[in-house]
Amino acid sequence: MPERKIRVMVAKPGLDGHDRGARILARCFRDAGFEVIYTGCHQTPEQVAAAAIQEDVDLVGLSCLSGAHRILFPRVVELLREKNASDITVIGGGIIPEQDFQMLYDAGIQAIFTPGASLDSIVDWIRTHIQARN
Amino acid sequence: MTQNTQKICAGDVRSASRLIRDLEDRRPEARLRLRQIFPHTGRSFIIGITGSPGAGKSTLTDALIGELRKQQKTVGVLAVDPSSPFSGGALLGDRVRMLRHAEDEGVFIRSLATRGALGGLARAAGDAIHVMEAMGKDVILVETVGIGQQELDIIHHAHSIIVVLVPGMGDEIQTMKAGVMEIADVFVINKADRPGARQLRTELASLLNVSPHGPQDWIPPIVSIGNLYEPENFAKKTAELMDAVAKHHAHLVVSGQLAERTERKAVMEITDALRACILEPVLERLIADGELKKIAKRIQSRETDPFTEAEAIARRFLKTGEPS
């Protein structure tokens, strides 16, 4: 049987237009053999959650450089739960102070990557933690 | 009706998008589900949108979604982008242009990667169309990958095809060539505010004039669409496009061509299904037990030829009925 393809979505919720990091990641995921849905900037958490379900992704990677991650990231997780899609893993990245990590983990964000994280370490994390589902 | 079929027919997005994923990943159980929903398919109007990379297919798709929603129609969208021949990965970016519809429950947008298919669509595109049909979508928009001259698989799936052209892609000889220029039911000259648009329109019109057609035949209309950043004009033009497609649909019904097109689609579907249940299992078996390589070696050294070998294999498998 052919193997499962890993599908991920890279999204930027909120009013932050700095998408260079998100684009680099999207490219890097493509080169890692994942199917990447790139949805661009300026999205509401509602749009992110709806798109993740329509696309049936295994993982959503959120990027935020504006400081609004404390509100936006947990909201995405909450919306996915409401829609019975809590099996979709949510990770986050961007300018995120260390003192916020615990709060985000508690809210259901499963991993956080900040400036300096290598591309390989992010791809490895996904390969280890996402078994393209059965 | 199984629970899953029921959910899909009731329009449940989660069940539908999972089934599409399973069909893309070729899970055997997904084929069974597809059989179960098949009786509920075949009632949607399917519009294909094709053209070169960057011609504006996704932006026009977004505009058409808007037009269809004004008419209270439910819409399914399949947006295909290429898979990498090296990594097998893909960057599916068509949604970026359609963000405003993400939360509209009357719109279901799904991106597909080609996964090696070369006809401008994904291998599972036909299956995904069926899933959206079973969901009861009134209209399904199928956006192909950016194509060249002859990635034309869309003709087997869509009832009406929009070919999107942009100015500056070559002289009028290009418009005379076989392939993509022949499949349009409606032409769009997009980015028509750019130099060369008027000339392209003239060339296209003269091409259509000299194409042989009877008095009852459909002549593809040409819709020139200008800059997205002049919203009023853009909206007027996209409404004109929607209107042209609706007229073509009416023509298909009245002329009986709709029946011809659905028959063509059925022939393709049984051909594909035969390939999947005869050729693929045989190949899988030959690859698994290493026989394919051995035969290839003998062909390479000219001990035998591919035709004799293929006939022998066909006789062997068809007679024994193996693999089941």
Interface residues (C-beta under 8 A of the other chain):
Chain A: M1 P2 R4 K5 R7 A26 R27 F29 R30 D31 A32 G33 F34 E35 V36 I37 Y38 T39 G40 Q43 T44 E46 Q47 A50 A51 I53 Q54 E55 D56 K83 N84 A85 A132
Chain B: V13 R14 S17 R18 I20 R21 E24 D25 R26 R27 P28 S83 S84 F86 S87 G88 G89 A90 L91 L92 G93 R95 V96 L99 A102 E103 F108 I109 R110 S111 A113 R115
